[in-house]
Amino acid sequence: MAERQEVVFIDGVRTPFGRAGEKGMYWNTRADDLVVKAMVGLLERNPDVPRDRIDDVAIAATTQQGDQGLTIGRTAALLAGLPKSVPGFAIDRMCAGAMTSVTTLSGGIAFGAYDLAIAGGVEHMGHHPMGSGVDPNPRFLTEKLVGADALSMGATAERIHDRFPALTRERSDRYAMRSQHKAATAYDAGKIQPDLVPVAIRSEAGWALATRDEALRPETTMEGLATLKTPFRPHGRITAGNSSGLNDGATVSLLASEPAARGLGLTPKMRLVSFAFAGVEPEIMGIGPIPSTEKALAKAGLTIDDIGLFELNEAFAVQVLSLLDHFGIDDEDPRVNQWGGAIAVGHPLASSGVRLMIQLAAQFAERPDVRYGLTAMCIGLGQGGSVIWENPHYDGSRK
Ligand SMILES: CC(C)(COP(=O)(O)OP(=O)(O)OC[C@H]1O[C@@H](n2cnc3c(N)ncnc32)[C@H](O)[C@@H]1OP(=O)(O)O)[C@@H](O)C(=O)NCCC(=O)NCCS
């Protein structure tokens, strides 16, 4: 019988996130090369990790074809120069792909099957626009298994505004503006850059180096946001300003069993406490992190008041607000997305889960007074995912 083990998050890095499309910085860069860049960057800054001791590599992508196909966990591992003895595979849970890579490999570590593992995700939404190549079973609509809105994420976000009238466009816009401003402040203070792996990019102008997220809009104002169109519904509330955008990017993380980390002299940045996924009505998929967070808290024997830092994926401002309202947390609570979120830095679908963990880990290091943190996100077709982490730097001064 394999020995049960604690799971720790050793490190995580990501590429800067690009704006999807022909004008975006990664238009001429392959999706798998983004993963490889991130993986090489992760290994370079962890030189003491014996490459041949890595037991598995899981990389998520929502679209698993072309430069995101061919079992990308395996192909990226080979391309990154890992020994051929290191296996790998691909994962898909749409926006929570990378989060599911982490929880899946963590399950393997906890079970004693793995000691070291690499988990991450990628989405090149320029090369693989959302929904491209999909062929939904007609039964979904003919048998009314889901409403037509369920397949358009923007439309599902409009439905959250419908269901909770207290969540106004004004609140969504204000939340979005603050996300942009918090990200700008974090960049100015050099908080985001240490975990970015620069990527060489080629355009008509020649070669350059991508060193920061491309879609940031630090100049965002309430007045500017108020003028934006509502592409998902006439007179709706969801705009390009209060949604995450369409982006390209990759993330990777190194996970370990606690004994392996100790044996190899690796310093954990976070300890896994619990995780949970949950399903909700697909037409309002954005509320998914509410039940998944309740499940994860219950499994951990914690309450929401025990969480000192939140990293919530901002697919849409309104869906973050729905979670905050549910738990009685103020829109401007300083524990939430201190360095901004996906509205500002971008949301390359299957990569984002690990971005949340990278930022939480960096904040844990700064905040020894905080014991627990939450990473959570909504997922297409009506799901939520939540992972609770413990701060190894916790000094016992406060919860
Ligand atoms: C909302 C969405 C359709 C907008 O796409 P888009 O039109 O290509 O977005 P753009 O970046 O071109 O922005 C549209 C306009 O808003 C403006 N804009 C965007 N953000 C702004 C901001 N913060 N402040 C002021 N203006 C802003 C842009 O300048 C642009 O203006 P223009 O039309 O005058 O050029 C797209 O981003 C989207 O689908 N987002 C959701 C992604 C998603 O569903 N992800 C999965 C989540 S589950």
The ligand as a Gaussian input file, in Angstrom:
#p B3LYP/6-31G(d) Opt

LIG

0 1
 C      -16.305000      40.958000     -24.188000
 C      -15.587000      40.589000     -25.492000
 C      -16.595000      40.032000     -26.514000
 C      -14.929000      41.862000     -26.028000
 O      -14.162000      41.530000     -27.132000
 P      -13.533000      42.645000     -28.074000
 O      -14.644000      43.468000     -28.654000
 O      -12.587000      41.981000     -28.976000
 O      -12.754000      43.523000     -26.997000
 P      -11.835000      44.774000     -27.197000
 O      -10.623000      44.606000     -26.342000
 O      -11.632000      45.075000     -28.665000
 O      -12.700000      45.923000     -26.538000
 C      -13.875000      46.434000     -27.166000
 C      -13.889000      47.934000     -26.977000
 O      -13.935000      48.215000     -25.585000
 C      -12.863000      49.067000     -25.245000
 N      -12.415000      48.730000     -23.880000
 C      -12.124000      47.482000     -23.405000
 N      -11.768000      47.585000     -22.125000
 C      -11.823000      48.886000     -21.774000
 C      -11.560000      49.600000     -20.591000
 N      -11.140000      48.980000     -19.490000
 N      -11.738000      50.936000     -20.595000
 C      -12.156000      51.580000     -21.707000
 N      -12.404000      50.943000     -22.871000
 C      -12.247000      49.617000     -22.907000
 C      -11.803000      48.791000     -26.281000
 O      -10.907000      49.890000     -26.427000
 C      -12.621000      48.601000     -27.520000
 O      -12.990000      49.872000     -28.015000
 P      -13.106000      50.108000     -29.626000
 O      -14.232000      49.211000     -30.052000
 O      -13.429000      51.566000     -29.681000
 O      -11.782000      49.718000     -30.167000
 C      -14.481000      39.518000     -25.253000
 O      -13.422000      40.069000     -24.511000
 C      -15.023000      38.315000     -24.519000
 O      -15.699000      37.472000     -25.123000
 N      -14.714000      38.180000     -23.220000
 C      -15.153000      37.063000     -22.416000
 C      -14.215000      35.922000     -22.568000
 C      -14.790000      34.676000     -21.935000
 O      -15.952000      34.367000     -22.073000
 N      -13.937000      33.935000     -21.267000
 C      -14.357000      32.755000     -20.576000
 C      -14.921000      33.144000     -19.292000
 S      -15.848000      31.856000     -18.581000

